[in-house]
Amino acid sequence: MNTVAPEYNRRHLFVRRYELDWFLADLTSLERNLLKSKEFLNRHLRDLYSEDVVNEWFDLYITPVEHQINTTFVEFEPARTKITWPRRPLI
């Protein structure tokens, strides 16, 4: 995320649109792969472990990644629709 836009740039929505589109497309692909992996793991881990152990594992390792992906989409959504920017320096 920082390679697309450092914190300051994200705060003021100064991003390169083509890099943002490329980044979000990759992130969407990652999200799809994570969902497929989650479904696969959910099916097979339940054969080996109790439901509470599986739920704990997902809460520890999968849920934080899902949360970060969703946060990133929400954070960059305004930049995807922005068409004008104020002049610099920002005061």
Helices and strands as residue ranges (DSSP letters): H 7-12, H 17-48, H 51-61, H 63-81
